[in-house]
Amino acid sequence: MRTIWGLLILLPIAAAVGAQNPVIPPLPSQNAGSVYICPMDPDVRSNNPGTCARCGMALVAGLPDPVEYHLHLDVSPKPMKMGQPENLTFEVHDPWKDRPVTNFQVVHEKLFHMF
């Protein structure tokens, strides 16, 4: 009888532990090293070596590692009050060069677009 109670207690615990660490199958790849990207325009990709259709640079093999740029946002005055003007000061930090980003490009003309 103790064995049955022990199993009844251990089975849900084992199921919960297994559910917390699911096994994720690897994604199918397209022959490792067969993806070529433009160093200037990473969204330009090809399965064959060549040149970028946008800028003419030579395509390089492999996909770059994703890197997250850190954003520091400061709002003043604090706390924000509805109907009152606010100053939003932000700093984007380049993790590769270890310094703030100062050269930004206008991607589109919207009055406010943060997210």
HELIX and SHEET records of a PDB file:
HELIX    1   1 ARG A    2  GLN A   20  1                                  19    
SHEET    1   A 3 ARG A  45  SER A  46  0                                        
SHEET    2   A 3 TYR A  36  ILE A  37 -1                                        
SHEET    3   A 3 VAL A  60  ALA A  61 -1                                        
SHEET    1   B 3 HIS A  70  SER A  76  0                                        
SHEET    2   B 3 ASN A  87  ASP A  94 -1                                        
SHEET    3   B 3 ARG A  99  PRO A 100 -1                                        
END                                                                             
